[in-house]
Amino acid sequence: MKVVAVDQGTTGTKSYTLSDDGQFAAVTGFEHRQIYPRPGWVEHDPEELLRHVTDAIAAAGPVDAIGIDNQGETVVAWDAATGRPIYNAIVWQDDRTNAFTARLKADGAEELTLSVAGLPLDPYFSASKLRWVIDHVPEARELLKADRLRLGTSESFFLARLTGTFATDVTTASRTSLMSLATLRWDEGLCAL
């Protein structure tokens, strides 16, 4: 058995293979562009990230399994019908939602996020970035009305485009501030917040 592991990180994408005989080998790596539209804002081109992921997988040759590591809190919004991103990926280190999360804290909402998701209210986590997309990207609102908007962390975008499945796992979902640690499901109260 041969596995390729893809590390899609903040500054680049790398891949490695591991064979059942214990051979571990670096395969390839790519750097991607950092986009800074305003002070404190950090974005990536989702198509560039996906291209690097697919190129990293292809460079490994025939494999039996693929594992993808991602920038946990980085988010992507896309059209479910076309798979086309509607905005740049908003990177985990982006702080455009500082004022929004500060207002929620002032209103006492952090008690809910801490008790249900185990996370403080902070622009670092995905939920406020996802809300920002809905509030500030006109196409997001149009797609939401048409039930075609997909919002997720970067690996959910990769999975949707590579496999046709819109999904995540609990380890990444737990970094969104939208999942209950008790039930391992999306929490209605957090999503409403």
ROKE-111941 format. One record per residue: y, z, x of N, C-alpha, C, O in turn. Coordinates in steps of 0.1 Angstrom, whole numbers, padded with zeros to 4 digits, always signed. Layout:
N
YZXYZXYZXYZX ...
END
This chain:
193
-0012+0000+0008+0000+0000+0000+0012+0000+0009+0013+0007+0019 +0023-0007+0005+0035-0008+0012+0047-0006+0002+0047-0012-0009 +0056+0003+0006+0067+0007-0003+0080+0003+0004+0081+0005+0016 +0090-0002-0003+0103-0003+0002+0112+0007-0004+0112+0009-0016 +0120+0014+0004+0130+0024+0000+0143+0018+0002+0146+0014+0014 +0152+0018-0008+0165+0012-0007+0175+0024-0009+0175+0031-0019 +0183+0026+0001+0194+0036+0001+0207+0029-0002+0213+0023+0007 +0211+0029-0014+0224+0023-0018+0235+0034-0018+0236+0042-0027 +0242+0035-0007+0252+0046-0004+0266+0042-0006+0269+0031-0010 +0275+0051-0002+0289+0050-0004+0295+0038+0004+0304+0032+0000 +0290+0036+0016+0296+0026+0025+0287+0014+0027+0291+0004+0032 +0274+0015+0023+0265+0004+0026+0252+0006+0019+0249+0017+0013 +0243-0003+0021+0229-0003+0016+0220-0006+0027+0222-0015+0035 +0209+0002+0028+0199+0000+0038+0185+0001+0032+0184+0006+0021 +0176-0006+0038+0162-0005+0033+0152-0002+0044+0155-0005+0056 +0141+0004+0040+0131+0008+0050+0117+0006+0043+0117+0006+0030 +0107+0004+0050+0094+0003+0045+0085+0014+0050+0087+0019+0061 +0075+0018+0042+0065+0028+0045+0052+0022+0041+0050+0019+0029 +0043+0021+0050+0029+0016+0047+0020+0028+0046+0022+0039+0051 +0008+0025+0040-0002+0036+0038-0008+0040+0052-0014+0051+0052 -0006+0033+0062-0011+0037+0075+0000+0046+0083-0002+0049+0094 +0011+0049+0075+0021+0058+0081+0032+0051+0089+0041+0057+0094 +0032+0038+0089+0042+0030+0096+0055+0030+0088+0056+0025+0076 +0066+0035+0094+0079+0036+0088+0088+0027+0096+0089+0028+0108 +0095+0018+0089+0103+0008+0097+0116+0005+0089+0117+0003+0077 +0127+0005+0097+0140+0000+0091+0139-0015+0089+0133-0022+0097 +0144-0020+0078+0143-0034+0074+0157-0041+0076+0158-0050+0084 +0167-0036+0069+0180-0043+0070+0191-0033+0065+0188-0022+0060 +0203-0038+0066+0214-0030+0061+0227-0039+0059+0229-0049+0066 +0235-0035+0050+0247-0042+0046+0258-0032+0043+0256-0022+0037 +0270-0035+0048+0282-0027+0044+0289-0034+0033+0288-0046+0031 +0295-0026+0024+0302-0032+0013+0317-0028+0013+0321-0018+0019 +0325-0036+0006+0339-0034+0006+0343-0021-0002+0337-0018-0012 +0353-0014+0003+0358-0002-0004+0371-0007-0010+0380-0014-0004 +0373-0004-0023+0385-0008-0031+0393+0004-0034+0388+0013-0040 +0406+0004-0031+0415+0015-0033+0427+0010-0041+0437+0007-0036 +0425+0008-0055+0436+0002-0063+0449+0011-0064+0460+0006-0065 +0447+0024-0062+0458+0034-0063+0454+0046-0054+0442+0047-0051 +0464+0054-0050+0460+0066-0042+0450+0075-0050+0452+0077-0062 +0439+0079-0044+0429+0087-0051+0419+0080-0058+0409+0086-0063 +0421+0067-0060+0411+0059-0067+0402+0052-0057+0407+0046-0047 +0389+0052-0060+0379+0046-0051+0369+0038-0060+0363+0043-0069 +0368+0025-0057+0360+0016-0065+0351+0007-0056+0354+0005-0044 +0340+0002-0062+0332-0008-0055+0329-0019-0065+0330-0017-0077 +0326-0031-0060+0322-0042-0068+0308-0041-0072+0299-0042-0063 +0304-0039-0084+0290-0037-0088+0281-0049-0085+0270-0047-0081 +0287-0061-0086+0279-0073-0082+0275-0073-0067+0264-0077-0063 +0285-0069-0059+0282-0068-0045+0272-0058-0042+0263-0060-0034 +0272-0046-0048+0262-0036-0046+0249-0041-0050+0239-0039-0043 +0248-0047-0062+0235-0052-0067+0229-0063-0057+0218-0063-0054 +0238-0072-0053+0234-0082-0043+0228-0076-0031+0218-0081-0025 +0234-0065-0026+0229-0059-0014+0216-0052-0017+0207-0052-0008 +0214-0046-0028+0201-0040-0032+0190-0051-0033+0180-0049-0027 +0193-0062-0039+0183-0072-0041+0180-0079-0027+0168-0082-0024 +0190-0081-0019+0187-0086-0005+0179-0076+0003+0171-0080+0011 +0182-0063+0002+0175-0053+0009+0160-0053+0005+0151-0051+0013 +0158-0055-0008+0144-0055-0013+0137-0068-0008+0126-0067-0003 +0144-0079-0009+0138-0092-0005+0134-0092+0010+0124-0098+0014 +0143-0086+0018+0141-0086+0033+0128-0078+0036+0123-0080+0047 +0123-0069+0028+0111-0062+0031+0098-0070+0029+0088-0066+0034 +0099-0082+0022+0087-0090+0020+0079-0084+0009+0084-0076+0001 +0067-0088+0007+0058-0083-0004+0056-0068-0002+0052-0063+0008 +0058-0061-0014+0056-0047-0014+0049-0043-0027+0049-0051-0037 +0044-0031-0027+0037-0026-0039+0045-0018-0048+0043-0016-0060 +0056-0012-0043+0065-0004-0050+0079-0004-0044+0081-0006-0032 +0089-0001-0052+0103+0000-0048+0109+0013-0052+0107+0017-0064 +0116+0020-0043+0123+0032-0046+0138+0029-0043+0141+0023-0033 +0147+0033-0052+0161+0031-0050+0168+0044-0051+0167+0051-0061 +0176+0048-0040+0184+0059-0040+0198+0054-0043+0202+0043-0038 +0207+0061-0050+0220+0056-0053+0231+0067-0051+0228+0078-0048 +0243+0062-0053+0255+0071-0052+0255+0079-0066+0260+0074-0075 +0249+0090-0066+0246+0098-0078+0256+0098-0089+0253+0096-0101 +0269+0100-0086+0279+0102-0097+0287+0090-0099+0296+0090-0107 +0285+0079-0091+0292+0067-0093+0288+0060-0105+0276+0059-0109 +0298+0054-0113+0295+0049-0126+0298+0034-0127+0307+0029-0120 +0291+0027-0136+0293+0013-0139+0293+0011-0154+0286+0018-0161 +0302+0002-0159+0302-0002-0173+0299-0017-0173+0304-0025-0165 +0290-0021-0183+0287-0035-0184+0283-0039-0198+0281-0031-0207 +0283-0052-0200+0280-0058-0213+0264-0059-0214+0258-0065-0206 +0259-0053-0224+0244-0053-0226+0239-0067-0228+0227-0069-0224 +0246-0075-0234+0241-0089-0237+0241-0098-0225+0232-0106-0224 +0250-0096-0216+0251-0105-0205+0248-0099-0192+0244-0106-0182 +0248-0085-0191+0246-0078-0179+0258-0078-0169+0257-0072-0158 +0269-0084-0174+0281-0085-0166+0289-0072-0165+0292-0067-0176 +0292-0067-0153+0301-0056-0153+0315-0059-0158+0320-0070-0157 +0321-0049-0165+0334-0052-0171+0345-0045-0163+0357-0046-0166 +0341-0038-0153+0351-0031-0144+0344-0028-0131+0332-0028-0131 +0352-0025-0121+0346-0021-0108+0338-0008-0110+0341+0000-0119 +0328-0005-0102+0322+0008-0102+0332+0018-0098+0339+0016-0088 +0332+0030-0105+0341+0041-0101+0333+0050-0093+0323+0056-0098 +0337+0052-0080+0329+0059-0070+0330+0075-0072+0340+0080-0077 +0320+0082-0069+0319+0096-0070+0331+0103-0065+0335+0114-0070 +0338+0098-0054+0349+0105-0048+0362+0102-0054+0373+0107-0050 +0363+0093-0064+0375+0089-0071+0380+0101-0079+0372+0109-0085 +0393+0103-0079+0399+0115-0086+0409+0111-0098+0417+0119-0101 +0407+0099-0103+0416+0095-0114+0416+0104-0126+0425+0103-0134 +0405+0111-0128+0404+0120-0140+0408+0134-0138+0405+0143-0146 +0415+0137-0127+0420+0151-0124+0427+0157-0136+0424+0168-0140 +0437+0150-0141+0446+0155-0152+0437+0158-0164+0439+0168-0171 +0428+0149-0167+0419+0150-0179+0410+0162-0178+0409+0170-0187 +0404+0164-0167+0395+0175-0165+0403+0188-0164+0398+0198-0169 +0415+0188-0159+0423+0200-0159+0427+0204-0173+0427+0216-0176 +0430+0194-0182+0433+0198-0196+0420+0204-0203+0422+0213-0210 +0409+0198-0200+0397+0203-0206+0394+0218-0202+0390+0226-0209 +0396+0220-0189+0395+0234-0183+0404+0243-0190+0401+0254-0194 +0417+0239-0192+0427+0247-0198+0424+0250-0213+0427+0261-0218 +0416+0241-0219+0412+0243-0233+0399+0252-0234+0394+0254-0245 +0394+0256-0222+0382+0264-0222+0368+0257-0222+0358+0263-0224 +0369+0244-0220+0357+0235-0222+0347+0238-0210+0335+0234-0211 +0352+0243-0199+0343+0245-0187+0331+0254-0190+0321+0253-0184 +0333+0263-0200+0323+0273-0203+0311+0265-0209+0299+0268-0206 +0313+0254-0216+0302+0246-0222+0295+0238-0211+0283+0238-0210 +0303+0232-0202+0297+0224-0191+0289+0233-0182+0278+0229-0178 +0294+0244-0179+0286+0254-0170+0274+0259-0177+0263+0259-0170 +0274+0262-0190+0263+0268-0196+0252+0258-0200+0240+0261-0199 +0256+0246-0203+0246+0236-0207+0242+0226-0196+0230+0224-0193 +0252+0221-0188+0249+0212-0178+0248+0219-0164+0242+0213-0154 +0253+0231-0163+0252+0238-0150+0263+0233-0140+0261+0235-0128 +0273+0225-0145+0283+0219-0136+0297+0223-0141+0300+0225-0152 +0305+0225-0131+0319+0228-0134+0326+0215-0139+0321+0204-0137 +0337+0216-0146+0345+0204-0149+0352+0199-0137+0360+0206-0131 +0349+0187-0133+0354+0182-0120+0353+0166-0121+0343+0161-0126 +0364+0159-0116+0363+0145-0116+0352+0139-0108+0348+0127-0109 +0346+0147-0099+0334+0143-0091+0323+0138-0100+0316+0128-0097 +0320+0145-0111+0309+0142-0119+0312+0130-0128+0324+0127-0130 +0302+0124-0134+0303+0111-0140+0310+0111-0154+0317+0101-0157 +0308+0121-0162+0313+0121-0176+0327+0117-0177+0331+0108-0186 +0336+0123-0170+0351+0120-0172+0354+0105-0167+0363+0099-0173 +0346+0100-0158+0348+0086-0154+0344+0077-0165+0350+0067-0167 +0333+0080-0171+0328+0072-0182+0338+0072-0194+0341+0061-0200 +0344+0084-0197+0354+0084-0207+0366+0076-0203+0372+0070-0212 +0370+0077-0190+0381+0069-0186+0379+0054-0189+0389+0048-0193 +0367+0049-0186+0365+0035-0189+0367+0032-0204+0374+0022-0207 +0362+0040-0212+0364+0038-0227+0379+0038-0231+0383+0030-0239 +0386+0047-0225+0400+0049-0228+0409+0038-0222+0420+0036-0227 +0405+0033-0210+0415+0024-0203+0410+0010-0201+0418+0002-0196 +0398+0006-0204+0394-0008-0202+0392-0014-0216+0382-0011-0223 +0401-0022-0220+0401-0028-0234+0387-0034-0237+0383-0032-0249 +0381-0041-0228+0368-0047-0231+0357-0037-0234+0348-0039-0242 +0359-0025-0229+0349-0014-0231+0349-0010-0246+0339-0009-0252 +0361-0009-0251+0363-0005-0266+0357-0016-0275+0351-0013-0285 +0360-0029-0271+0354-0040-0279+0339-0040-0279+0333-0042-0289 +0333-0038-0267+0319-0038-0266+0313-0026-0273+0302-0027-0278 +0320-0015-0272+0315-0003-0279+0314-0005-0294+0304-0002-0300 +0324-0012-0300+0324-0015-0314+0312-0024-0318+0307-0023-0328 +0309-0033-0308+0298-0043-0310+0285-0038-0306+0275-0045-0307 +0284-0025-0302+0271-0019-0297+0266-0026-0285+0253-0027-0284 +0274-0031-0277+0270-0038-0265+0274-0031-0252+0272-0036-0241 +0282-0020-0253+0286-0014-0241+0275-0005-0235+0268+0002-0242 +0273-0007-0222+0264+0001-0214+0272+0008-0204+0280+0002-0196 +0271+0021-0203+0277+0030-0193+0267+0038-0186+0257+0043-0193 +0268+0039-0173+0258+0047-0166+0261+0048-0152+0271+0043-0147 +0253+0056-0145+0254+0058-0131+0249+0045-0125+0242+0037-0131 +0252+0043-0112+0250+0029-0106+0235+0025-0107+0232+0013-0108 +0226+0035-0105+0212+0030-0105+0207+0025-0119+0198+0017-0120 +0214+0030-0130+0210+0025-0143+0215+0010-0144+0208+0002-0151 +0226+0007-0138+0230-0007-0138+0220-0016-0130+0216-0026-0134 +0216-0011-0118+0206-0018-0110+0193-0020-0118+0188-0031-0118 +0188-0009-0124+0176-0010-0132+0177-0020-0143+0168-0028-0145 +0188-0020-0150+0190-0029-0161+0190-0044-0156+0184-0052-0163 +0196-0046-0145+0197-0060-0140+0184-0064-0134+0180-0076-0135 +0177-0055-0127+0165-0059-0120+0153-0059-0129+0143-0067-0127 +0152-0050-0140+0140-0049-0148+0143-0052-0163+0133-0053-0170 +0155-0052-0167+0159-0053-0181+0158-0040-0189+0160-0040-0201 +0156-0029-0182+0155-0016-0188+0167-0008-0186+0171-0006-0174 +0174-0003-0196+0185+0006-0195+0180+0020-0195+0177+0026-0205 +0180+0026-0183+0174+0039-0181+0180+0046-0169+0186+0040-0160 +0177+0059-0169+0180+0068-0157+0169+0078-0156+0160+0078-0164 +0170+0087-0146+0160+0098-0146+0168+0111-0146+0180+0111-0145 +0161+0122-0149+0168+0135-0151+0175+0139-0138+0185+0147-0140 +0171+0136-0126+0178+0140-0115+0192+0134-0114+0202+0141-0111 +0193+0122-0117+0207+0115-0117+0214+0119-0130+0226+0122-0129 +0207+0119-0141+0214+0123-0154+0220+0137-0153+0230+0140-0159 +0214+0146-0145+0219+0160-0144+0232+0160-0137+0239+0171-0137 +0236+0149-0130+0249+0149-0123+0260+0143-0131+0271+0141-0126 +0257+0140-0144+0268+0134-0152+0276+0144-0160+0287+0140-0164 +0272+0156-0162+0278+0166-0170+0275+0163-0185+0282+0168-0194 +0265+0155-0188+0262+0151-0202+0248+0156-0206+0244+0154-0217 +0240+0160-0196+0226+0164-0199+0224+0179-0199+0229+0186-0191 +0216+0184-0209+0212+0198-0210+0201+0201-0200+0191+0194-0200 +0204+0211-0191+0193+0214-0182+0181+0221-0189+0170+0221-0184 +0183+0227-0201+0173+0233-0208+0163+0223-0215+0151+0225-0215 +0169+0212-0220+0161+0203-0227+0158+0190-0219+0149+0182-0223 +0165+0187-0209+0165+0175-0201+0167+0163-0209+0161+0152-0208 +0176+0165-0219+0181+0154-0228+0196+0154-0228+0203+0163-0225 +0202+0142-0232+0216+0141-0234+0220+0152-0245+0213+0153-0255 +0231+0159-0242+0235+0170-0251+0246+0165-0260+0256+0160-0255 +0245+0167-0273+0255+0162-0283+0268+0168-0280+0278+0162-0281 +0268+0181-0278+0281+0188-0276+0288+0183-0263+0301+0181-0263 +0281+0181-0252+0287+0176-0240+0292+0161-0242+0303+0158-0238 +0284+0153-0249+0288+0139-0252+0301+0139-0261+0309+0131-0259 +0301+0148-0271+0313+0148-0279+0325+0153-0272+0336+0147-0274 +0324+0162-0262+0335+0167-0254+0340+0155-0246+0350+0157-0238 
END
